[in-house]
């Protein structure tokens, strides 16, 4: 793609980086075949190619964002399926990240939109506030059908629909049991997942201990920043990244770490990108790159450990939903399925598995109608498999699909923990979780 940026514009490192991305696009249109919003809406401007044109025009002109551009960028899920498909290697992820930050910086959103986004950014990354909000949501849930008919209140209706009927108890804080001569890792506690499904990290910790791995806490660690990052709130996202880099760097310098493990693939994609996000910060660039290099999804790490085979899953048909952030964002595709098959499960690929379920962080709240159509499509494909269980590695997908799935939706690591001597996942016993 030919670009026409001025030298003054290219002096901005963000613009210069995006310009190099834009020049790689050859307008081939392969991305349109795998873009969930284009397949759902049929609008070229809701395809990666269409959005690239909008971003190019916005950045080249040097003008503030407008409502038309913001609308189509907001409809992007950041599923990154287009990056898997693109033969030219267009780095769409970082391009759309830049566009979102530019929109937030230069365009004043309508009041209702500003309020909803501020609410999500204030509540979701903070477990205490999030738990209180979910408690309030249970009381307001009977109003959900009425609110869903009012466009201005659609995000609130979506929040109420997603809120679980009951919340699991917070996981008790446990001191790590050191394993002599074993591996030493940190594990992101997370924000939303810690409230919705504390059993996930608990299962991961139990399984790792049995495999001779010590999980150490990182005091001061918080939200990874993904939720605000995808809303274009870049200052908040970078503050979250710096906070975690500091917390994990202290552990690295005090005893070392073999890895930083993530059990929510949406968080993993962001943490692995800390090196890019903080590349222009002289005080953090090197530390962030080191943290990003140590970061692994829990299944990526377990696969390298090669745990023993198990027969616990024998006779169970398991549909595996690969979260977009897992298969497209981190390019982790075979490791989770290999681990589940070694645990005895009959692992089935969901048809149209490359398409997003509609969760995408806060997308199912801010774009509930599109998210609902994508969820229905995903669940219809799952139903075709006649599976006993649905497994995935991302809390957003579990929450999005769990309430309406005809089978239990379980995190991959909970199944692996069960297969290797742990308790049965709560979603299989009615013992809680976000469903």
C-alpha positions in Angstrom: 0.0 0.0 0.0 1.4 3.4 -1.0 1.5 5.9 1.8 2.0 9.7 1.8 3.1 10.7 5.3 5.1 13.9 5.7 8.6 13.8 7.3 7.1 15.7 10.3 4.5 13.0 10.8 7.1 10.2 10.5 9.1 11.9 13.3 6.4 10.5 15.6 7.6 6.9 16.3 4.1 5.6 16.6 3.2 7.0 13.2 6.4 5.7 11.7 5.7 2.2 13.0 2.2 2.2 11.7 3.4 3.5 8.3 5.6 0.5 7.9 2.7 -1.8 8.7 0.4 0.0 6.2 3.0 -0.4 3.4 2.9 -4.2 3.8 -0.8 -4.4 2.9 -1.4 -5.4 -0.8 -5.2 -5.2 -0.8 -5.5 -9.0 -1.5 -8.6 -9.4 0.6 -7.7 -12.8 2.1 -8.5 -11.3 5.5 -12.1 -10.7 4.6 -12.7 -14.5 4.4 -11.8 -15.0 8.0 -13.0 -11.8 9.7 -15.9 -12.4 12.0 -17.4 -8.9 11.7 -17.2 -8.9 7.9 -18.8 -12.3 7.7 -21.5 -11.2 10.1 -22.2 -7.7 8.8 -21.1 -7.8 5.2 -19.7 -4.3 5.2 -16.2 -3.8 3.7 -15.4 -1.2 6.3 -16.0 -3.9 9.0 -13.2 -6.0 7.5 -9.5 -5.7 8.2 -8.8 -4.3 4.7 -11.6 -1.7 5.1 -10.4 -0.7 8.6 -6.8 -0.4 7.3 -8.1 2.1 4.7 -9.8 4.1 7.4 -6.8 4.1 9.6 -4.5 5.2 6.8 -6.8 8.1 5.9 -7.1 9.1 9.5 -3.4 9.0 10.3 -2.2 10.5 6.9 -4.6 13.4 7.1 -3.4 14.2 10.6 -7.0 14.9 11.5 -8.9 13.9 14.7 -10.9 10.7 14.5 -14.6 11.0 13.6 -17.7 9.0 14.4 -17.6 6.9 11.2 -14.0 5.8 11.7 -14.6 5.1 15.4 -17.7 3.0 14.7 -15.9 0.6 12.4 -12.8 0.4 14.6 -14.9 -0.2 17.7 -16.6 -3.1 15.9 -13.2 -4.9 15.5 -12.9 -7.8 17.9 -9.0 -7.8 17.8 -9.4 -11.5 17.3 -6.4 -11.3 14.9 -7.7 -14.0 12.6 -6.7 -11.7 9.8 -3.1 -11.9 10.9 -3.2 -15.7 10.7 -4.6 -15.5 7.2 -2.6 -12.6 5.8 0.1 -13.7 3.3 1.9 -10.4 3.5 2.5 -10.4 7.3 0.6 -7.3 8.0 0.9 -6.5 11.8 -2.8 -5.6 12.1 -2.7 -6.0 15.9 -0.3 -3.1 16.5 -2.0 -1.0 13.8 -5.4 -1.2 15.3 -3.9 -0.6 18.8 -2.5 2.7 17.5 -5.8 3.6 15.9 -7.7 3.0 19.1 -5.3 5.2 21.1 -5.6 7.9 18.4 -9.4 7.8 18.6 -9.4 8.1 22.4 -7.0 11.0 22.2 -8.6 13.0 19.5 -12.4 12.2 19.4 -14.9 13.0 22.1 -17.3 10.1 22.3 -21.0 10.5 23.0 -21.7 10.9 26.7 -23.3 7.4 27.2 -20.4 5.7 25.5 -17.9 7.6 27.6 -19.6 6.7 30.8 -19.9 2.9 30.0 -16.2 2.8 29.0 -15.2 4.7 32.1 -17.2 2.3 34.3 -15.7 -0.8 32.7 -12.1 0.6 33.0 -12.8 1.5 36.7 -14.4 -1.7 37.8 -13.2 -4.7 35.8 -9.5 -4.5 36.5 -10.1 -4.3 40.2 -11.3 -7.6 41.8 -12.9 -5.9 44.9 -15.0 -3.5 42.8 -15.8 -6.2 40.3 -17.1 -8.5 43.0 -19.3 -5.8 44.4 -20.6 -4.9 40.9 -21.6 -8.6 40.3 -23.4 -8.7 43.7 -25.4 -5.7 42.6 -26.0 -7.2 39.2 -27.7 -10.2 40.7 -30.3 -7.9 42.3 -30.9 -6.0 39.0 -31.0 -9.0 36.8 -34.8 -9.2 36.5 -34.6 -5.8 34.7 -32.4 -7.2 31.9 -35.1 -7.9 29.3 -36.5 -4.4 29.6 -33.0 -2.7 29.5 -32.1 -4.7 26.4 -34.8 -2.9 24.4 -33.2 0.5 25.2 -30.2 1.2 23.0 -28.5 3.6 25.4 -28.7 0.9 28.1 -27.7 -2.1 26.0 -24.2 -2.3 27.6 -25.9 -2.6 31.1 -28.3 -5.2 29.8 -25.3 -7.2 28.4 -23.5 -6.9 31.8 -26.5 -8.3 33.6 -26.9 -11.1 31.1 -23.3 -12.1 31.6 -23.3 -11.8 35.4 -23.3 -15.3 37.0 -26.2 -16.3 39.1 -23.8 -17.0 42.0 -20.1 -16.3 42.6 -17.6 -18.8 43.8 -15.8 -18.1 47.0 -12.4 -16.3 46.6 -9.5 -18.7 46.6 -7.7 -18.8 49.9 -4.3 -17.4 49.9 -1.8 -20.2 50.2 1.9 -20.0 50.8 3.8 -21.7 48.0 5.3 -25.1 48.8 8.9 -24.9 47.6 10.1 -28.0 45.7 13.7 -28.7 46.4 15.7 -28.4 43.2 12.5 -27.7 41.2 11.5 -25.1 38.8 10.3 -21.7 40.0 7.6 -19.7 38.3 5.3 -16.8 38.8 1.6 -17.0 37.8 -0.6 -14.0 37.0 -3.4 -13.8 39.4 -5.5 -11.7 37.1 -8.5 -9.5 37.8 -11.8 -10.7 36.3 -10.8 -14.4 36.3 -9.8 -14.2 40.0 -13.5 -13.2 40.8 -15.3 -15.3 38.2 -13.3 -18.6 38.5 -10.6 -18.7 41.2 -10.6 -22.5 40.6 -8.6 -22.0 37.4 -5.4 -20.7 39.1 -6.0 -23.0 42.0 -6.0 -26.0 39.6 -2.9 -24.8 37.8 -1.1 -24.4 41.1 -2.0 -27.8 42.3 -1.0 -29.4 39.1 2.3 -27.6 38.9 3.2 -28.6 42.5 2.6 -32.3 41.6 5.0 -31.8 38.6 7.7 -30.4 40.8 7.2 -26.7 40.0 7.1 -24.0 42.7 4.7 -21.1 42.1 5.8 -17.9 43.9 3.6 -14.9 44.5 4.5 -11.5 43.0 3.5 -8.8 45.6 2.1 -5.7 43.9 1.1 -7.5 40.7 -2.3 -6.4 39.2 -4.4 -6.4 36.1 -2.3 -7.1 32.9 -3.8 -4.0 31.2 -5.5 -5.8 28.3 -9.0 -4.5 29.1 -8.1 -0.8 29.0 -5.5 -1.4 26.2 -8.2 -2.6 23.8 -10.3 0.5 24.7 -7.5 2.8 23.6 -6.8 4.0 27.1 -3.1 3.7 26.6 -1.8 5.6 29.6 -3.7 3.2 31.9 -2.6 0.2 29.9 1.1 1.2 30.1 0.8 2.0 33.9 -0.6 -1.6 34.4 2.3 -3.0 32.3 4.9 -1.1 34.3 3.4 -2.2 37.6 3.6 -5.8 36.6 7.1 -5.5 35.1 8.2 -4.1 38.4 6.6 -6.9 40.4 8.0 -9.7 38.2 11.5 -8.1 37.9 11.8 -8.1 41.7 11.2 -11.9 41.6 13.6 -12.3 38.7 16.3 -10.5 40.6 15.6 -12.3 43.9 16.0 -16.0 43.0 15.2 -16.0 39.3 12.2 -17.3 37.4 11.9 -20.1 34.9 8.7 -18.6 33.5 5.8 -16.2 34.1 2.7 -18.3 33.5 -0.7 -17.0 32.3 -4.0 -19.0 32.6 -6.1 -16.5 30.6 -4.9 -16.4 27.0 -6.3 -12.8 26.5 -3.9 -11.7 29.3 -1.1 -13.8 27.8 -1.3 -12.1 24.5 -0.9 -8.7 26.2 1.9 -9.6 28.6 3.9 -11.2 25.8 3.5 -7.8 24.1 4.9 -5.7 27.0 8.3 -5.4 25.2 6.5 -3.7 22.3 4.2 -1.6 24.5 7.1 -0.2 26.5 9.8 -0.1 23.8 9.9 3.7 23.9 10.3 3.9 27.7 14.0 3.9 28.4 13.5 2.9 32.0 11.4 -0.1 31.1 12.2 -1.3 27.6 14.8 -3.9 28.6 12.9 -5.1 31.7 9.6 -5.4 29.7 11.3 -7.3 27.0 12.8 -9.7 29.5 9.3 -10.2 31.2 7.7 -10.8 27.8 10.3 -13.3 26.9 9.6 -15.3 30.1 5.9 -15.3 29.6 4.1 -18.5 28.6 0.6 -19.8 28.5 0.0 -22.5 31.1 -0.5 -25.2 28.4 2.6 -24.0 26.5 4.6 -24.6 29.7 2.9 -27.9 30.6 3.4 -29.3 27.2 7.2 -28.7 27.5 7.1 -30.6 30.9 5.5 -33.6 29.1 3.3 -34.8 32.0 2.5 -38.5 32.1 -0.5 -39.9 30.3 -3.8 -40.4 32.1 -7.0 -42.4 31.5 -9.3 -40.0 33.4 -10.8 -38.6 30.3 -11.4 -41.9 28.6 -14.9 -42.1 27.1 -15.5 -38.4 27.2 -15.9 -36.4 23.9 -14.3 -33.0 24.4 -14.9 -30.1 22.0 -11.9 -27.8 22.1 -12.5 -24.1 21.5 -9.2 -22.4 20.8 -9.6 -18.8 22.0 -8.6 -16.2 19.4 -5.9 -14.8 21.7 -4.5 -18.4 21.9 -4.5 -19.5 18.3 -4.1 -16.1 16.5 -2.6 -13.9 19.2 0.0 -16.4 20.6 0.0 -19.0 17.8 -0.5 -21.8 20.3 -2.6 -24.4 18.6 -1.5 -28.0 19.2 -0.2 -27.9 22.7 -3.6 -27.8 24.6 -5.1 -30.5 22.4 -2.0 -32.7 22.8 -2.2 -32.4 26.6 -5.9 -33.1 26.6 -5.5 -36.2 24.3 -2.8 -37.5 26.6 -5.2 -37.1 29.5 -7.5 -39.6 27.8 -10.1 -37.3 26.2 -11.3 -37.6 22.7 -10.5 -34.1 21.5 -12.7 -32.6 18.8 -12.1 -29.4 16.8 -15.0 -27.1 16.7 -16.1 -26.3 13.1 -15.2 -22.8 12.0 -12.8 -22.8 14.9 -10.9 -19.8 13.6 -14.0 -17.6 14.2 -14.3 -15.6 17.5 -17.1 -16.5 20.0 -17.8 -12.8 20.5 -16.3 -12.3 24.0 -13.1 -10.3 23.2 -12.6 -8.6 26.5 -15.3 -5.9 26.8 -16.6 -6.4 23.3 -19.7 -8.5 24.4 -20.7 -5.6 26.6 -19.9 -2.7 24.2 -21.1 -4.5 21.1 -23.7 -6.9 22.4 -25.7 -7.5 19.2 -22.7 -8.5 17.1 -21.3 -10.6 20.1 -24.7 -12.4 20.4 -24.7 -13.4 16.8 -21.1 -14.7 17.0 -21.9 -16.6 20.2 -24.9 -18.3 18.5 -22.8 -19.3 15.6 -20.1 -20.7 17.8 -22.6 -22.7 20.0 -24.3 -24.1 16.9 -21.0 -25.4 15.7 -20.2 -26.9 19.1 -23.6 -28.6 19.1 -22.8 -30.4 15.8 -20.1 -32.4 17.7 -22.4 -34.0 20.3 -19.6 -33.5 22.8 -19.8 -34.1 26.6 -17.6 -31.1 27.4 -16.3 -27.8 25.9 -12.8 -26.8 26.9 -11.0 -23.5 26.3 -8.2 -21.5 27.8 -9.7 -18.1 28.3 -12.0 -16.8 31.0 -13.8 -14.4 28.5 -14.8 -17.3 26.3 -15.9 -19.4 29.3 -18.1 -16.5 30.5 -19.4 -15.8 27.0 -20.4 -19.4 26.2 -21.0 -20.9 29.6 -24.5 -19.6 30.2 -26.0 -20.9 27.0 -23.9 -23.9 26.2 -25.6 -27.3 26.4 -22.5 -28.9 28.0 -20.2 -27.7 30.8 -17.6 -25.2 29.7 -14.3 -25.9 31.5 -10.8 -24.4 31.5 -8.2 -26.7 29.9 -6.0 -26.6 33.0 -8.9 -27.7 35.3 -9.3 -30.8 33.2 -5.6 -31.5 33.2 -5.5 -31.1 37.0 -8.3 -33.6 37.3 -6.6 -36.0 35.0 -3.4 -35.9 37.1 -4.9 -36.4 40.6 -6.8 -33.2 41.3 -10.5 -32.6 41.9 -13.2 -32.6 39.2 -13.7 -29.1 37.7 -16.5 -27.2 39.4 -18.4 -26.7 36.2 -18.8 -30.5 35.9 -20.1 -30.8 39.5 -22.4 -27.8 39.7 -19.9 -26.3 42.2 -19.6 -22.8 40.8 -17.9 -20.8 38.1 -19.1 -18.2 35.7 -21.8 -20.3 34.1 
